[in-house]
Amino acid sequence: MADNGSLLFNPNTYQPRHFDGQTRRLLRATIDWFEERGKQQLLRDDLDAVWVSDFLDFVKRERLFATFLTPSEYADGDPNKRWDTARNAALSEIFGFYGLAYWYTEQVTILGLGPIWQSENKDAKLRAAEHLDAGGVMAFGLSERDHGADIYNTDLVLTPASDEDAKDGIAFRASGEKYYIGNGNVASMVSVFGRRDDVAGAEGYIWFAADSQHPNYELIDSVVHGQMYVSQFRLHDYPVREEDILHAGPEAFSAALNTVNVGKFNLCSGSIGMCEHSFYEAITHANNRILYGNPVTDFPHVRAGFVDAYARLVAMKLFSDRAIDYFRSASLDDRRYLLFNPVTKSKVTSEGETVMTLLKDVIAAKAFEKNTYFCEASQLIGTLPRLEGTVHVNVAQILKFMPNYLFNPTEYPEIGTRNDPADDVFFWAQGPARGASKVQFADWTRVYEKHSSTTNVARFYEQAQALKQLMLTAAPSAEQQQDLDFLLVGGHLFSLVVYGQLILEQADIMGLDADVLDQIFDFQIRDFSAHAVTLLGRPSSTTAQQEWALGAIRKPVVDTGRFDRVWEQVASYDGAYEMRA
């Protein structure tokens, strides 16, 4: 969360005292680099689709990625290097605040490092550490034009080396294309997923490291227009040596999924940063615009839009901050992060879109002006739940955890806030990527009952309990379980319950204002009711399920005093931050 009493990140006042000195210095240096460039340059580079080479010069000069993305085991004696999810998220939020292209360059570097840091190949790890130290970036070569990120199918094929190649230390020759690969134009190490042509099934999977500057690596193009370089590349008999192989067999499959668990978490913080900067622009514009003789924000519907956007944005931060604690405390005995991770990827990023739409509705034409950060962010916010995967895939993953979460709790030691300067080594030893349905959770009802005096929390808790009843009395039939369109509605309902749990936990930790918390659950109730109505209208819903849906609809508790007090918080952000020209 932001400092100095503000719930939002503000570059003018940002003082992350919970981090160590070098982390604070690098975060501040990053902010200062963007602020010194100024808004005009930032927006001009976006409009002109300028590759972020000057940013990478800064990264190299400050050894930024080297410090934040190198596990301490390969830090070569530098006490500041570690893989620390808390500070990585803080940096990701800053990147999102200034532009998705900067966030994306780090994001795909994180993904590219995933198979490397999980590998038993020490030489590859040492190379990665050296490349990071030299200012290099990485890429994650999984997706293909025809298969997307389908790990079960890949057309990039590795052929065992000829006798002549073997004499030169070459183990395989790799041929095929990859598509939608960020940083594929400059990555010093590209983690590439392929399959052996002489071994069937999962036993033939291989991850290996390639060099984007190698003559057998053909860079074809960027498949999108913008600052982000989302590449298409082709390997032509690319020589793969033993020292390039990161994973082979079923382990390669697990490395792909586990990398996504680690690497795509930062989707949430990138979305948060984009929404925060846009929020400052929106409230400062609207609160100072006179229409029909009154400030625009005197209109009730405008205030309602701002209050809803603010509550949703704060909730995004609360959930994401608390999820970090579970990530950093994970072990083979506590894999609750496997649920909270897809919720950050689907729910938080989707909420980012909702926030931007609410703000766009109230600032109207201003949202499209090219001299605003808002214009850039509103065009790109939708990439976060889509470019790195889809909401549907993540919600389907979330459903695997629902039975144990709702009905089969267990005890865990209490997890506190994890801002300590520790290395998150479990990320590189997650084990086989299976067993999601066996993961258990602490009793989620306790934190809801603890907040039963908060009117809208209590009312949402009624809906959460109703979801349990649905599963007990009118659960999806065998036929409905084959209907993903139907199941996804249940996934969205369940996601709201999980979302609310971590919001409440983080609200306790930070002592969140009671009015803001009540306002958050105002929209939670409305969203749950909306999904219940969707379930009602699904073609395959049964009579019992339709009756449940009607019974689960609730209206939030109306409190004009609470609303007005939250609006006062919203209005206090007028002029609080504006990027220098």
Stockholm file with secondary structure:
# STOCKHOLM 1.0

chainA/1-581         MADNGSLLFNPNTYQPRHFDGQTRRLLRATIDWFEERGKQQLLRDDLDAVWVSDFLDFVKRERLFATFLTPSEYADGDPNKRWDTARNAALSEIFGFYGLAYWYTEQVTILGLGPIWQSENKDAKLRAAEHLDAGGVMAFGLSERDHGADIYNTDLVLTPASDEDAKDGIAFRASGEKYYIGNGNVASMVSVFGRRDDVAGAEGYIWFAADSQHPNYELIDSVVHGQMYVSQFRLHDYPVREEDILHAGPEAFSAALNTVNVGKFNLCSGSIGMCEHSFYEAITHANNRILYGNPVTDFPHVRAGFVDAYARLVAMKLFSDRAIDYFRSASLDDRRYLLFNPVTKSKVTSEGETVMTLLKDVIAAKAFEKNTYFCEASQLIGTLPRLEGTVHVNVAQILKFMPNYLFNPTEYPEIGTRNDPADDVFFWAQGPARGASKVQFADWTRVYEKHSSTTNVARFYEQAQALKQLMLTAAPSAEQQQDLDFLLVGGHLFSLVVYGQLILEQADIMGLDADVLDQIFDFQIRDFSAHAVTLLGRPSSTTAQQEWALGAIRKPVVDTGRFDRVWEQVASYDGAYEMRA
#=GR chainA/1-581 SS CCSTTCSSCCTTTCCCTTSCHHHHHHHHHHHHHHHHHCHHHHHHHHHTTCCCHHHHHHHHHHTHHHHHHSCGGGSTTCTTCCCCHHHHHHHHHHHHHHCHHHHHHHHHHHHHHHHHHTSSCHHHHHHHHHHHHTTCCEEEECCBTTTBTCTTCCCCEEEECCHHHHHTTEEEEEEEEEEEEETTTTCSEEEEEEEETTSCGGGGEEEEEECTTSTTEEEEEESSSSSSCEEEEEEEEEEEEGGGEEEETHHHHHHHHHHHHHHGGGHHHHHHHHHHHHHHHHHHHHTTCEETTEEGGGSHHHHHHHHHHHHHHHHHHHHHHHHHHHHHTCBTTBCTHHHHHHHIIIIIHHHHHHHHHHHHHHHGGGGGCTTSHHHHHHHHGGGTTTTTCCHHHHHHHHHTTHHHHHHCCCCCCCCCCCCSCCCCGGGGGCCSSCCGGGCCCCCTHHHHHHTTTSHHHHHHHHHHHHHHHHHHHSCCCTTGGGCHHHHHHHHHHHHHHHHHHHHHHHHHHHTCCHHHHHHHHHHHHHHHHHHHHHHHHCTTCCHHHHHHHHHHCCCCCCCHHHHHHHHHHHHTTTTTCCCCC
#=GC SS_cons         CCSTTCSSCCTTTCCCTTSCHHHHHHHHHHHHHHHHHCHHHHHHHHHTTCCCHHHHHHHHHHTHHHHHHSCGGGSTTCTTCCCCHHHHHHHHHHHHHHCHHHHHHHHHHHHHHHHHHTSSCHHHHHHHHHHHHTTCCEEEECCBTTTBTCTTCCCCEEEECCHHHHHTTEEEEEEEEEEEEETTTTCSEEEEEEEETTSCGGGGEEEEEECTTSTTEEEEEESSSSSSCEEEEEEEEEEEEGGGEEEETHHHHHHHHHHHHHHGGGHHHHHHHHHHHHHHHHHHHHTTCEETTEEGGGSHHHHHHHHHHHHHHHHHHHHHHHHHHHHHTCBTTBCTHHHHHHHIIIIIHHHHHHHHHHHHHHHGGGGGCTTSHHHHHHHHGGGTTTTTCCHHHHHHHHHTTHHHHHHCCCCCCCCCCCCSCCCCGGGGGCCSSCCGGGCCCCCTHHHHHHTTTSHHHHHHHHHHHHHHHHHHHSCCCTTGGGCHHHHHHHHHHHHHHHHHHHHHHHHHHHTCCHHHHHHHHHHHHHHHHHHHHHHHHCTTCCHHHHHHHHHHCCCCCCCHHHHHHHHHHHHTTTTTCCCCC
//
